[in-house]
Amino acid sequence: MSVEKRLGELMEQERGTAGLAPGPIIARARRRRGRRAAGAGAAALAVALICGVTAVTVGSARQTGGVAGAAGEALTPSAGAVPGAAAASTPTATPTAVPTPGTTALPLSPVRQVAAGEKVEFADGARMWVTTREKCDEYRDASGTWGSGTGCRDVTSDNLEHDKPSIYAQGTFGRDRSLLASFYLGPQPARIVAFVGGKPTVATLVTTPGMKDWTAYYVVLPGMPELPGGRPTSPALAAYDAEGRLLAELPGLGADGAQEKAPARL
């Protein structure tokens, strides 16, 4: 409603009133209109500020978790500003694998089946072969000639233990490397393992058709140091079944001069 129309209404209501002056009436009408406009503007500004803060908080929670204020302070959103935001930043626990009792991390010994008399070069300058009753090995010397080694061993010999599982060590031991090409008497094991300073190395089994109650094996090991007086050190050797139970053992001699034994169970 315009000031002029409202003035007409007031003059009609107060017609005949003594001392009626249009100036004060017009001034009062304009003041009332100004107060209404100021109140509406303040309410609109308050709504705009509230919406602005909410938008900044939600956006910060999605992107950076906070936003710098005018004075440099961090405006951290409340825990309920973005549902699930706190849970998303929580690390997920990784289940710990529990080993099964009686199992071992060592793999089974590889089995290399060959023809009788077939020569297997298992390391540079080292080879072996088997028959149904013999294990043989030979090594190449500096001139390139083959022949040095332990030769052939009849595993049915009476001077070997046949009444219980037993393991033997034949090969060469040096400061640079140690090479074993030997045999085990008894039912075929799942693993033959050499231990040097407690560290295990799984040997490879060598078989040929017709072998009975014995198995050949080879393994390449690090160099073995000599003890004072030139006494050689040697690995501990052991044969195990598939469950890791000890079948036969040959103790070794450690670098400290003490006897090294294989574990009774893998």
Disulfide bonds with the S-S distance in Angstrom:
Cys136-Cys152 1.99
